[in-house]
Amino acid sequence: MDIFLKVLLLIFSIGLITVVLLQKGKSAGLSGAISGGAEHLFGKTKARGMDLVLQRITVGLGAGFFIMSIIVAVVLD
């Protein structure tokens, strides 16, 4: 049982790393922070298409990783 939980946690972590690396950067560097950074902060630019899918997958994998981490820590302790 503990090996299954560890493997599942490993799958969540590798999936989360992969999905985060596939996403585009949302910052435009220093010039974007000075001139138009507030648009990103207040959500005026909405994600569409593949960006939206990657955001939702990231949220799901992040929540799954967090829950699996707690389960592994409690069960294996």
ABEGO torsion letter per residue (X at the ends): XAAAAAAAAAAAAAAAAAAAAABBBABAEAAAAAAAAAAAAAGABBBBEAAAAAAAAAAAAAAAAAAAAAAAAAAAX
